[in-house]
Structures are given as C-alpha cells and as structure tokens.
Amino acid sequence: MISDEELLNQITDGYALSFGKPSMTVHARHSFATRYHQENNDVPKLKIQLGHNSVQTTMIYTHLTNAEMKEALNRMDS
C-alpha cells in the first residue's frame, strides 16, 4: 500500500513533468519549511511536521531570506 506522502509526491511530480518541469517535491518541502519557520519560529513543531528525527535535519530545509538577513543587520545598527 502506498503512503499518503508517496501518493502526494507522485501526483506533484506528475503535474510538474506534464509542464516539462523537473521533480519539485524537494523544493516544495524547502519552501514549506522556510515559510513555516518564518511564520511560527517553532523548529520542534516543524520537525514533527516534516517527519524528521532530528532538528539538525529540519534546519537543512529552512532558509533565511534576503529580507530577514537585512533586518538582522539593521537591528545590529540600532
């Protein structure tokens, strides 16, 4: 029996390929993780959402935006 995650990956990949695009499931996971982290700033809950065993793995999927980096630098100047 196929898992919900595998089914979703197959549907997403099939949709992307129908438009001549490569698999996008990894990109979607990175986008989701980055956005979730921006909105909630709760890595332990994000770890559970992504099904990871460690926070270190989860942090690989989160990325700072240019705006966030600029904001952090501006706070240092204050």
Jmol script that loads the backbone (N, CA, C; Angstrom):
load data "model"
ATOM      1  N   MET A   1       0.843  -1.180   0.000  1.00  0.00           N
ATOM      2  CA  MET A   1       0.000   0.000   0.000  1.00  0.00           C
ATOM      3  C   MET A   1       0.890   1.245   0.000  1.00  0.00           C
ATOM      4  N   ILE A   2       0.525   2.211  -0.780  1.00  0.00           N
ATOM      5  CA  ILE A   2       1.305   3.443  -0.903  1.00  0.00           C
ATOM      6  C   ILE A   2       0.892   4.421   0.207  1.00  0.00           C
ATOM      7  N   SER A   3       1.875   5.111   0.774  1.00  0.00           N
ATOM      8  CA  SER A   3       1.583   6.073   1.842  1.00  0.00           C
ATOM      9  C   SER A   3       1.028   7.356   1.234  1.00  0.00           C
ATOM     10  N   ASP A   4       0.391   8.155   2.077  1.00  0.00           N
ATOM     11  CA  ASP A   4      -0.138   9.440   1.621  1.00  0.00           C
ATOM     12  C   ASP A   4       0.974  10.326   1.073  1.00  0.00           C
ATOM     13  N   GLU A   5       2.123  10.307   1.742  1.00  0.00           N
ATOM     14  CA  GLU A   5       3.252  11.130   1.301  1.00  0.00           C
ATOM     15  C   GLU A   5       3.749  10.684  -0.070  1.00  0.00           C
ATOM     16  N   GLU A   6       3.865   9.377  -0.276  1.00  0.00           N
ATOM     17  CA  GLU A   6       4.314   8.868  -1.575  1.00  0.00           C
ATOM     18  C   GLU A   6       3.315   9.214  -2.671  1.00  0.00           C
ATOM     19  N   LEU A   7       2.032   9.104  -2.364  1.00  0.00           N
ATOM     20  CA  LEU A   7       0.996   9.443  -3.340  1.00  0.00           C
ATOM     21  C   LEU A   7       1.069  10.924  -3.700  1.00  0.00           C
ATOM     22  N   LEU A   8       1.205  11.768  -2.694  1.00  0.00           N
ATOM     23  CA  LEU A   8       1.314  13.205  -2.944  1.00  0.00           C
ATOM     24  C   LEU A   8       2.544  13.514  -3.785  1.00  0.00           C
ATOM     25  N   ASN A   9       3.666  12.862  -3.486  1.00  0.00           N
ATOM     26  CA  ASN A   9       4.883  13.062  -4.282  1.00  0.00           C
ATOM     27  C   ASN A   9       4.670  12.650  -5.732  1.00  0.00           C
ATOM     28  N   GLN A  10       4.010  11.522  -5.957  1.00  0.00           N
ATOM     29  CA  GLN A  10       3.752  11.056  -7.323  1.00  0.00           C
ATOM     30  C   GLN A  10       2.857  12.035  -8.075  1.00  0.00           C
ATOM     31  N   ILE A  11       1.829  12.528  -7.411  1.00  0.00           N
ATOM     32  CA  ILE A  11       0.912  13.481  -8.050  1.00  0.00           C
ATOM     33  C   ILE A  11       1.649  14.776  -8.377  1.00  0.00           C
ATOM     34  N   THR A  12       2.408  15.281  -7.407  1.00  0.00           N
ATOM     35  CA  THR A  12       3.148  16.529  -7.602  1.00  0.00           C
ATOM     36  C   THR A  12       4.181  16.391  -8.710  1.00  0.00           C
ATOM     37  N   ASP A  13       4.930  15.294  -8.692  1.00  0.00           N
ATOM     38  CA  ASP A  13       5.936  15.074  -9.729  1.00  0.00           C
ATOM     39  C   ASP A  13       5.294  14.919 -11.099  1.00  0.00           C
ATOM     40  N   GLY A  14       4.190  14.195 -11.167  1.00  0.00           N
ATOM     41  CA  GLY A  14       3.487  14.018 -12.433  1.00  0.00           C
ATOM     42  C   GLY A  14       2.989  15.337 -12.990  1.00  0.00           C
ATOM     43  N   TYR A  15       2.470  16.180 -12.115  1.00  0.00           N
ATOM     44  CA  TYR A  15       1.988  17.502 -12.514  1.00  0.00           C
ATOM     45  C   TYR A  15       3.143  18.341 -13.056  1.00  0.00           C
ATOM     46  N   ALA A  16       4.262  18.350 -12.344  1.00  0.00           N
ATOM     47  CA  ALA A  16       5.429  19.126 -12.787  1.00  0.00           C
ATOM     48  C   ALA A  16       5.933  18.615 -14.134  1.00  0.00           C
ATOM     49  N   LEU A  17       6.042  17.303 -14.269  1.00  0.00           N
ATOM     50  CA  LEU A  17       6.542  16.722 -15.520  1.00  0.00           C
ATOM     51  C   LEU A  17       5.624  17.021 -16.697  1.00  0.00           C
ATOM     52  N   SER A  18       4.313  17.117 -16.444  1.00  0.00           N
ATOM     53  CA  SER A  18       3.377  17.418 -17.531  1.00  0.00           C
ATOM     54  C   SER A  18       3.621  18.816 -18.101  1.00  0.00           C
ATOM     55  N   PHE A  19       4.273  19.682 -17.325  1.00  0.00           N
ATOM     56  CA  PHE A  19       4.621  21.022 -17.788  1.00  0.00           C
ATOM     57  C   PHE A  19       6.096  21.134 -18.164  1.00  0.00           C
ATOM     58  N   GLY A  20       6.756  19.960 -18.268  1.00  0.00           N
ATOM     59  CA  GLY A  20       8.155  19.955 -18.663  1.00  0.00           C
ATOM     60  C   GLY A  20       9.106  20.413 -17.573  1.00  0.00           C
ATOM     61  N   LYS A  21       8.658  20.347 -16.328  1.00  0.00           N
ATOM     62  CA  LYS A  21       9.480  20.764 -15.195  1.00  0.00           C
ATOM     63  C   LYS A  21       9.998  19.536 -14.459  1.00  0.00           C
ATOM     64  N   PRO A  22      11.145  19.656 -13.802  1.00  0.00           N
ATOM     65  CA  PRO A  22      11.666  18.516 -13.031  1.00  0.00           C
ATOM     66  C   PRO A  22      10.861  18.303 -11.752  1.00  0.00           C
ATOM     67  N   SER A  23      11.152  17.216 -11.082  1.00  0.00           N
ATOM     68  CA  SER A  23      10.506  16.927  -9.805  1.00  0.00           C
ATOM     69  C   SER A  23      10.634  18.130  -8.884  1.00  0.00           C
ATOM     70  N   MET A  24       9.546  18.475  -8.217  1.00  0.00           N
ATOM     71  CA  MET A  24       9.596  19.654  -7.360  1.00  0.00           C
ATOM     72  C   MET A  24       9.273  19.350  -5.905  1.00  0.00           C
ATOM     73  N   THR A  25       9.155  18.084  -5.538  1.00  0.00           N
ATOM     74  CA  THR A  25       8.763  17.775  -4.164  1.00  0.00           C
ATOM     75  C   THR A  25       9.803  18.244  -3.158  1.00  0.00           C
ATOM     76  N   VAL A  26      11.076  18.117  -3.477  1.00  0.00           N
ATOM     77  CA  VAL A  26      12.113  18.591  -2.555  1.00  0.00           C
ATOM     78  C   VAL A  26      12.027  20.104  -2.413  1.00  0.00           C
ATOM     79  N   HIS A  27      11.811  20.800  -3.526  1.00  0.00           N
ATOM     80  CA  HIS A  27      11.695  22.254  -3.481  1.00  0.00           C
ATOM     81  C   HIS A  27      10.483  22.669  -2.660  1.00  0.00           C
ATOM     82  N   ALA A  28       9.398  21.939  -2.807  1.00  0.00           N
ATOM     83  CA  ALA A  28       8.190  22.248  -2.044  1.00  0.00           C
ATOM     84  C   ALA A  28       8.441  22.067  -0.552  1.00  0.00           C
ATOM     85  N   ARG A  29       9.179  21.037  -0.184  1.00  0.00           N
ATOM     86  CA  ARG A  29       9.500  20.818   1.236  1.00  0.00           C
ATOM     87  C   ARG A  29      10.363  21.959   1.781  1.00  0.00           C
ATOM     88  N   HIS A  30      11.336  22.409   0.998  1.00  0.00           N
ATOM     89  CA  HIS A  30      12.177  23.529   1.432  1.00  0.00           C
ATOM     90  C   HIS A  30      11.336  24.799   1.570  1.00  0.00           C
ATOM     91  N   SER A  31      10.465  25.049   0.600  1.00  0.00           N
ATOM     92  CA  SER A  31       9.608  26.236   0.652  1.00  0.00           C
ATOM     93  C   SER A  31       8.678  26.183   1.854  1.00  0.00           C
ATOM     94  N   PHE A  32       8.063  25.025   2.076  1.00  0.00           N
ATOM     95  CA  PHE A  32       7.176  24.875   3.228  1.00  0.00           C
ATOM     96  C   PHE A  32       7.941  25.104   4.525  1.00  0.00           C
ATOM     97  N   ALA A  33       9.109  24.480   4.661  1.00  0.00           N
ATOM     98  CA  ALA A  33       9.885  24.599   5.898  1.00  0.00           C
ATOM     99  C   ALA A  33      10.308  26.043   6.147  1.00  0.00           C
ATOM    100  N   THR A  34      10.758  26.716   5.106  1.00  0.00           N
ATOM    101  CA  THR A  34      11.179  28.109   5.249  1.00  0.00           C
ATOM    102  C   THR A  34      10.008  28.979   5.667  1.00  0.00           C
ATOM    103  N   ARG A  35       8.885  28.812   4.997  1.00  0.00           N
ATOM    104  CA  ARG A  35       7.693  29.626   5.309  1.00  0.00           C
ATOM    105  C   ARG A  35       7.160  29.327   6.703  1.00  0.00           C
ATOM    106  N   TYR A  36       7.108  28.063   7.074  1.00  0.00           N
ATOM    107  CA  TYR A  36       6.635  27.672   8.404  1.00  0.00           C
ATOM    108  C   TYR A  36       7.533  28.290   9.471  1.00  0.00           C
ATOM    109  N   HIS A  37       8.839  28.235   9.252  1.00  0.00           N
ATOM    110  CA  HIS A  37       9.786  28.801  10.211  1.00  0.00           C
ATOM    111  C   HIS A  37       9.611  30.313  10.320  1.00  0.00           C
ATOM    112  N   GLN A  38       9.392  30.991   9.196  1.00  0.00           N
ATOM    113  CA  GLN A  38       9.178  32.438   9.207  1.00  0.00           C
ATOM    114  C   GLN A  38       7.924  32.801   9.995  1.00  0.00           C
ATOM    115  N   GLU A  39       6.865  32.059   9.788  1.00  0.00           N
ATOM    116  CA  GLU A  39       5.577  32.382  10.405  1.00  0.00           C
ATOM    117  C   GLU A  39       5.483  31.956  11.863  1.00  0.00           C
ATOM    118  N   ASN A  40       6.113  30.840  12.221  1.00  0.00           N
ATOM    119  CA  ASN A  40       5.918  30.267  13.553  1.00  0.00           C
ATOM    120  C   ASN A  40       7.159  30.266  14.434  1.00  0.00           C
ATOM    121  N   ASN A  41       8.332  30.296  13.837  1.00  0.00           N
ATOM    122  CA  ASN A  41       9.596  30.244  14.579  1.00  0.00           C
ATOM    123  C   ASN A  41       9.583  29.126  15.625  1.00  0.00           C
ATOM    124  N   ASP A  42       9.105  27.958  15.216  1.00  0.00           N
ATOM    125  CA  ASP A  42       8.979  26.816  16.130  1.00  0.00           C
ATOM    126  C   ASP A  42       9.560  25.577  15.459  1.00  0.00           C
ATOM    127  N   VAL A  43      10.865  25.407  15.584  1.00  0.00           N
ATOM    128  CA  VAL A  43      11.558  24.311  14.906  1.00  0.00           C
ATOM    129  C   VAL A  43      11.116  22.939  15.412  1.00  0.00           C
ATOM    130  N   PRO A  44      10.907  22.744  16.730  1.00  0.00           N
ATOM    131  CA  PRO A  44      10.460  21.413  17.178  1.00  0.00           C
ATOM    132  C   PRO A  44       9.138  20.975  16.524  1.00  0.00           C
ATOM    133  N   LYS A  45       8.199  21.895  16.372  1.00  0.00           N
ATOM    134  CA  LYS A  45       6.933  21.537  15.707  1.00  0.00           C
ATOM    135  C   LYS A  45       7.151  21.304  14.216  1.00  0.00           C
ATOM    136  N   LEU A  46       8.013  22.100  13.611  1.00  0.00           N
ATOM    137  CA  LEU A  46       8.327  21.910  12.194  1.00  0.00           C
ATOM    138  C   LEU A  46       8.970  20.552  11.978  1.00  0.00           C
ATOM    139  N   LYS A  47       9.839  20.150  12.882  1.00  0.00           N
ATOM    140  CA  LYS A  47      10.486  18.829  12.811  1.00  0.00           C
ATOM    141  C   LYS A  47       9.430  17.734  12.739  1.00  0.00           C
ATOM    142  N   ILE A  48       8.403  17.861  13.555  1.00  0.00           N
ATOM    143  CA  ILE A  48       7.316  16.875  13.563  1.00  0.00           C
ATOM    144  C   ILE A  48       6.543  16.935  12.246  1.00  0.00           C
ATOM    145  N   GLN A  49       6.243  18.148  11.770  1.00  0.00           N
ATOM    146  CA  GLN A  49       5.505  18.312  10.510  1.00  0.00           C
ATOM    147  C   GLN A  49       6.230  17.646   9.346  1.00  0.00           C
ATOM    148  N   LEU A  50       7.558  17.757   9.332  1.00  0.00           N
ATOM    149  CA  LEU A  50       8.341  17.190   8.231  1.00  0.00           C
ATOM    150  C   LEU A  50       8.679  15.721   8.440  1.00  0.00           C
ATOM    151  N   GLY A  51       8.404  15.208   9.635  1.00  0.00           N
ATOM    152  CA  GLY A  51       8.664  13.798   9.908  1.00  0.00           C
ATOM    153  C   GLY A  51      10.129  13.480  10.134  1.00  0.00           C
ATOM    154  N   HIS A  52      10.882  14.472  10.597  1.00  0.00           N
ATOM    155  CA  HIS A  52      12.308  14.265  10.841  1.00  0.00           C
ATOM    156  C   HIS A  52      12.556  13.719  12.239  1.00  0.00           C
ATOM    157  N   ASN A  53      13.680  13.035  12.395  1.00  0.00           N
ATOM    158  CA  ASN A  53      14.088  12.525  13.701  1.00  0.00           C
ATOM    159  C   ASN A  53      14.929  13.530  14.472  1.00  0.00           C
ATOM    160  N   SER A  54      15.547  14.473  13.758  1.00  0.00           N
ATOM    161  CA  SER A  54      16.409  15.431  14.448  1.00  0.00           C
ATOM    162  C   SER A  54      16.160  16.851  13.944  1.00  0.00           C
ATOM    163  N   VAL A  55      16.368  17.804  14.843  1.00  0.00           N
ATOM    164  CA  VAL A  55      16.240  19.216  14.495  1.00  0.00           C
ATOM    165  C   VAL A  55      17.309  19.601  13.470  1.00  0.00           C
ATOM    166  N   GLN A  56      18.464  18.962  13.541  1.00  0.00           N
ATOM    167  CA  GLN A  56      19.542  19.271  12.592  1.00  0.00           C
ATOM    168  C   GLN A  56      19.097  19.005  11.153  1.00  0.00           C
ATOM    169  N   THR A  57      18.377  17.919  10.947  1.00  0.00           N
ATOM    170  CA  THR A  57      17.861  17.626   9.605  1.00  0.00           C
ATOM    171  C   THR A  57      16.854  18.686   9.189  1.00  0.00           C
ATOM    172  N   THR A  58      15.980  19.067  10.103  1.00  0.00           N
ATOM    173  CA  THR A  58      14.968  20.077   9.810  1.00  0.00           C
ATOM    174  C   THR A  58      15.611  21.396   9.406  1.00  0.00           C
ATOM    175  N   MET A  59      16.679  21.780  10.078  1.00  0.00           N
ATOM    176  CA  MET A  59      17.324  23.058   9.793  1.00  0.00           C
ATOM    177  C   MET A  59      17.923  23.104   8.390  1.00  0.00           C
ATOM    178  N   ILE A  60      18.215  21.953   7.806  1.00  0.00           N
ATOM    179  CA  ILE A  60      18.694  21.908   6.421  1.00  0.00           C
ATOM    180  C   ILE A  60      17.620  22.445   5.476  1.00  0.00           C
ATOM    181  N   TYR A  61      16.366  22.272   5.841  1.00  0.00           N
ATOM    182  CA  TYR A  61      15.247  22.658   4.985  1.00  0.00           C
ATOM    183  C   TYR A  61      14.806  24.106   5.167  1.00  0.00           C
ATOM    184  N   THR A  62      15.292  24.779   6.207  1.00  0.00           N
ATOM    185  CA  THR A  62      14.900  26.171   6.436  1.00  0.00           C
ATOM    186  C   THR A  62      15.971  27.097   5.892  1.00  0.00           C
ATOM    187  N   HIS A  63      15.555  28.208   5.347  1.00  0.00           N
ATOM    188  CA  HIS A  63      16.480  29.163   4.742  1.00  0.00           C
ATOM    189  C   HIS A  63      16.086  30.574   5.153  1.00  0.00           C
ATOM    190  N   LEU A  64      17.078  31.415   5.366  1.00  0.00           N
ATOM    191  CA  LEU A  64      16.822  32.822   5.627  1.00  0.00           C
ATOM    192  C   LEU A  64      16.644  33.544   4.301  1.00  0.00           C
ATOM    193  N   THR A  65      15.686  34.444   4.263  1.00  0.00           N
ATOM    194  CA  THR A  65      15.503  35.255   3.067  1.00  0.00           C
ATOM    195  C   THR A  65      16.451  36.448   3.137  1.00  0.00           C
ATOM    196  N   ASN A  66      16.654  37.098   2.012  1.00  0.00           N
ATOM    197  CA  ASN A  66      17.486  38.303   1.986  1.00  0.00           C
ATOM    198  C   ASN A  66      16.913  39.369   2.909  1.00  0.00           C
ATOM    199  N   ALA A  67      15.591  39.494   2.934  1.00  0.00           N
ATOM    200  CA  ALA A  67      14.943  40.486   3.797  1.00  0.00           C
ATOM    201  C   ALA A  67      15.215  40.190   5.270  1.00  0.00           C
ATOM    202  N   GLU A  68      15.189  38.921   5.652  1.00  0.00           N
ATOM    203  CA  GLU A  68      15.466  38.557   7.044  1.00  0.00           C
ATOM    204  C   GLU A  68      16.910  38.869   7.417  1.00  0.00           C
ATOM    205  N   MET A  69      17.832  38.607   6.516  1.00  0.00           N
ATOM    206  CA  MET A  69      19.237  38.900   6.797  1.00  0.00           C
ATOM    207  C   MET A  69      19.458  40.411   6.919  1.00  0.00           C
ATOM    208  N   LYS A  70      18.812  41.178   6.035  1.00  0.00           N
ATOM    209  CA  LYS A  70      18.928  42.637   6.084  1.00  0.00           C
ATOM    210  C   LYS A  70      18.337  43.165   7.385  1.00  0.00           C
ATOM    211  N   GLU A  71      17.194  42.638   7.783  1.00  0.00           N
ATOM    212  CA  GLU A  71      16.548  43.058   9.030  1.00  0.00           C
ATOM    213  C   GLU A  71      17.452  42.778  10.231  1.00  0.00           C
ATOM    214  N   ALA A  72      18.100  41.628  10.254  1.00  0.00           N
ATOM    215  CA  ALA A  72      19.005  41.282  11.355  1.00  0.00           C
ATOM    216  C   ALA A  72      20.178  42.260  11.412  1.00  0.00           C
ATOM    217  N   LEU A  73      20.723  42.621  10.258  1.00  0.00           N
ATOM    218  CA  LEU A  73      21.822  43.587  10.224  1.00  0.00           C
ATOM    219  C   LEU A  73      21.360  44.963  10.680  1.00  0.00           C
ATOM    220  N   ASN A  74      20.156  45.350  10.275  1.00  0.00           N
ATOM    221  CA  ASN A  74      19.617  46.647  10.688  1.00  0.00           C
ATOM    222  C   ASN A  74      19.416  46.704  12.197  1.00  0.00           C
ATOM    223  N   ARG A  75      19.008  45.600  12.809  1.00  0.00           N
ATOM    224  CA  ARG A  75      18.838  45.570  14.266  1.00  0.00           C
ATOM    225  C   ARG A  75      20.182  45.771  14.958  1.00  0.00           C
ATOM    226  N   MET A  76      21.248  45.278  14.361  1.00  0.00           N
ATOM    227  CA  MET A  76      22.581  45.458  14.948  1.00  0.00           C
ATOM    228  C   MET A  76      22.992  46.929  14.932  1.00  0.00           C
ATOM    229  N   ASP A  77      22.544  47.667  13.918  1.00  0.00           N
ATOM    230  CA  ASP A  77      22.885  49.084  13.798  1.00  0.00           C
ATOM    231  C   ASP A  77      22.088  49.953  14.762  1.00  0.00           C
ATOM    232  N   SER A  78      21.011  49.425  15.305  1.00  0.00           N
ATOM    233  CA  SER A  78      20.139  50.219  16.193  1.00  0.00           C
ATOM    234  C   SER A  78      20.736  50.385  17.561  1.00  0.00           C
TER     235      SER A  78
END
end "model"
wireframe off; spacefill off
backbone 0.3
color backbone group
